[in-house]
């Protein structure tokens, strides 16, 4: 007949039967035009698709021209039983990126209704902000934002000057204007210090897809993908400026109508420290989010020391935190 030349033997047939020899002769004497006829769809078993999808993809992150991380991710192809051979090429393309649509003539890319992540290992913005590592950083920064300013403001307003201060005095307006910038730089400054331990202990902190973070770049431009944002100091200063636009009018109104026309030194000290604690919340959350966006996280992890001596390890990591600002 005109069927496929690669026909499988039926379970009840015998390979040694004369009918089998006659069939073989017919296959040999078949006209050459049959070789140009495209075969019908060949059934593919589930084991064939599983074996094709088992090839893992590798995600490599390049920072400053060198590889800093190579993560193996298990593909998740959307396979089905009875797929055609062209579907097998599509499964390999989606799983490991080994075959492109141009390398297989006549191949049609088929996608499923579900949207797969661009790369495994990415966390959502909400998962990063709600992770244990970010919450621990927030608690540490809120405590430090109260203890540190109380000591500094006591030196400035309790020792170097005596007060009282008017609500529009430079000694009052100055800390209101400058505190958002100082808080934005210091709150996420030591965040990279414990990244290896956070990953080891499973504290939930990880990388964020740049495309997911870019959705918020209209409000927070430092979450964008411009090369200038690789400098942490620039990201933090822009972050402090945006936070200041929200906090400045509120703080000035509180100083004018809540603290009175004349502010005593200890009132100035504790109100300033409380102001810094409130600034630590957005500055820590946004600073940690900007750190988690690739390739910032890969660059931060690439220079962290794992020295066996804890003192040397801390000193090297602290120095690397300074380098990351530039």
N, C-alpha and C positions, 0 to 999 in steps of 0.2 A: 504494500500500500504506500501512501504518501506520508506516513507518520514519522515521528522523530527517529533518527538513527541511533540515539542513546537510550533505547527502550530497555527497561528492566525486565528480567525473566519472571514469569508468573510463578507463584509458589508451587503449583502442581506440575510444571514443565520439567523435563529432563534435558540436561545439557548434552547427553550422549545420544539423543533420539535423532532419527533421520530428518524429522521435521525441523529440528534445530539446525542441521547442516544446510538444509534447503534455505532456511531463513538467513543463515550466514552468507550463502551464495547470493541471495537477492540483495543483501546489504552491500556486498562487494560490487555487484553489477549495477547498482543504482546509478542513474544518470548524474553527471557532475553538477547539474543545475540544483540538486537538492542541497549541496553544500552551501549555496548562497541563500537558502531559505532560512529565515530566522526561526529558531526553535520556539516551541510554546513555553509558557511559564513552568519552570521546574520547581517542585515543592521543596521547601527548605525546612528542616526540622528545627525544633526549639533548641536542641543541643548545638546546631551549627550557629545559630544567632548568639547563643550564650558564649560560645567560644570566641566569636568575633568581637563581642562587646567586652570580653575579659581583658583586652589590651588597655592598659592604664595610660592616662595622659599625664604629662608632667608640666607643671607650671613653674617657670623660672622667672625670678625677679632680678632685674639688672639695676644696680646703683653705681653711678660713677664709672661705668664701663666694666664692672666685674659682677659676677654672680654672687648674690648674698643669700639666696634661698632657693631651694628646688623642692617643691611639694608634690607628692604623688597623690593624684585624685582619682577615685574610682568613677568611671563613666556610668551614666544612667541612660542607656538607650531605650527608646520606646519601640520595642520589637513586637512582632506578631507572628503567629504560626502561619505558614503558607506564603511567606514573602517571596518575591521574585529575586533573581540574582542581582538586579540593579538595586534592590533594597538593601542587600548586604553591603554594597559599596557605600550607601548612605549611612548605614549603621557605623561603619568604620570611620566615616568622615565626621559624624557627630561625636563619636566616642574619643577618638585620638587625633583628629585633624589630619589623618594620614593621606586622604584622598580628597581632592577638590573637585568641584563640579566641572572644571575644564578638562580634567585628566581622564574622564570617562565620557566618551561621546554619547549623546542622546540621553544622558542621565538627568532625571528630574528630581530636584530636592523636595523631599516630603517632610513636613513638620507637623508635630502634633499640636493639639489645642493648648496644652499647658506650656507655660513659659519656664524654661530651665535656667538656672543661674549661669552667669558667664564663667564662673570658676568656683569649684567647691572650696570650702574653707572660709568664704566670706560670711560676715555677720551683718545683720541689719542694724540700722542706726539705733533703734530701741533696745536691741540686745546688748549693744556696747554700752550705752548710757546706763542701763540697768544692771550691768555686771558687778560682781563683788569687788573687782579691782578698782573700778571707777568710784563706787560708793565708799570704799576705804580711803581713796585719795580725797574724796570730798570731805569726809570726816576729819582727816588729818589737816587739810587746808583750812577748814573752819576753825579748828582749835588753834592752829598757828596764826590765823588771821586775827584772832582776838588777843592772844598772848603777845605776839610781836608788836602790834601797834600800841598796846597799852604801855609797854616799856618805852617804845620810841616817842610816843606822844607825851609820856611823863617827863622824858628828858627835854623835849621841846617846850611844852606848855607848863610844866611844873617846876623845872629847874632853870632853864635858860630864860624863860619869861614867866611873869606872874599873873597876867590877866587883870581883871576880866576882859573879855573880847566882845566886840559888837558883832552882830550876825553877818554884816558885810565886811568885816575886817579881813585883810589878807591871810591872817592866821587861821581863819575859818574857811574862807573860800578856797585857799590853796590846797588843803588836804582833800576837799570835795572834788576839785578838778583833777588832781594828780593821782589819787588813790586808785581809780579804775585801771590806769596804765601799769602802776606798780603791781597791783593784784593780778592783772592779766599776764604779766611776765613771770611772777614768782609762783603762782599756783600750779601751772603745768611744768615748771622748770625741772623738778625731780621725778616727773612721771615715768620717764624711760628707765629709771634706776632699777626698778623691780620687775621689768618685763620678763626676763627668763624665769623667775620664780612664779610669776603670775601664770605663765603657760604651764609650768611644771605642776603647780598645785591646782590647776583647773579653775581659776578665778573668773573665767568667762570673757576675758578681754581678747580681742582679735582684730583682724583687718576688716576694713569696710570697703566695699566696691566703690571706686571713684564715681561711677555713673549714679549710684544711689545717693552719694553725698552731694553730687553736683546739682541735684534737684533743689537743695537748700542754698545754693550759691547766690541766688538772687537776693536773699536776706543776709547771708553770711558769705561774702566773696572769698574768704580765706579757705573755704571748703572746696573751691574750684580746682581745676587741673593746670593752672598756669605755672610755668617753671619757677616763677618768683616765690611761690608759696612754699617751696622746699626749705626756705629759711624760717626757722621757728620764731625768731624775734619779730620778723615782719608780720607773721600770722597773729602773734599775740598782741602786737601794738594795734593792729586793725581791730582785733577783737575787743581790746580795752576801749577803743574809740566808740565802737557801737554800743557797748555796755554803758559807757559814760553818757551817751545821748539819752538813755532811758533813766539813769540814776541821778544825773545832775539836777534837773528841775525839781525832782522829788526831795532831794537832800537840801536844796536851798530853801524850799518852802517849809520844810521841817525846822531848819535853823532859824527862820524868820518868825514863824507863828507858834512853834512848839517849844523851842528852847528859850525864847524871850529875846528882848533887845540886847541884853548883856548876858554873856555866857561865861560861867565860872570855869576855872582851869580843870577841875575834875569832871565837870559836865562835858567839857570839850574832849577830854581824854576818853571817857567811856562811850560817848556818842560817836566819836571817830572810830573807835575799835569796833563798835556795833556796825557801823557803816562798812567797814572792811570785811566783816563776817558775811554780810549780805552780798557783797561783791564777789566773794569766793564761790558762791553757788553757780552763777552763770559762767564765770571765768574757768572754773574747774571742768564743768560739763562740756563746754565748747572747746576748751583746750585739749581735753582727752579725745574728743571726737575728731578734731583736726589731726591729732597724732595717729589715730587709727586708720585714717585714709591712706591708701597706697598711693605713691611709694614712700610716704613719710615713715610708716611703721617699719618697713624693710630697712630703711636707712638708719633708723634709731637702733634696731636690733643688730645691725652689722658691726657696730663698734663697741658693744658691751663686753666687758671683760668677764671671764669665768675663772679667774685665778683662784687657786686653792686657799690662799691667805685672805681672810675676809677684809682685813684692813687695806691691803693692796687692791683688792677687788673693788672696794668702795671708792678709793681714791681715783682709780682709773675710770670707773663709771661716772663719778662726779665730773671729772675732766671731760668725758665724752658728752655729758649733758651741756657743758659750756660750749663745746664745739658745735653741737647741733643748733645752737641759737643763730649761728652764722651760716 
